[in-house]
Amino acid sequence: MAARGLDAVTTAEAVEALSLDKLLVTKWVDGERLAESHAEDVGRLVGVAINAYLTMYLDIGLLHCDPHPGNFLRTPDGRLCILDFGMVTKVPEGVNYKVRTRKHGVAACCFPGSCR
């Protein structure tokens, strides 16, 4: 994400020596659940999360598919940590282009059958 200007996003570092094809082991990340944090920058980090997901979807073509409150931490240095990459999908080729070129943008794809 840093390469795309999203320095405020981090993930847990993978431990390759312990990971397998269907098991990802990561290092511990210190932080507090974003949904439970009382820090003043929580609103900013929610915006960072939205930008991160749009970047994954529209630019990278891979999408973290488990965005529940337990998978977002606020790190002690004020960054957003996205956890649990056990469910990731590849965005079908052309779908992100359709979203980018729609008159109503992402909102147009929020309803089943609206992104054709």
Secondary structure, 3 states (H helix, E strand, C coil): CHHHCCCCEEECCECHHHCECCECCECCCCCEEHHHCCCCCHHHHHHHHHHHHHHHHHHHCEEECCCCHHHEEECCCCCEEECCCCCEEECCCCHHHHHHHCCCHHHHHCCCCCCC
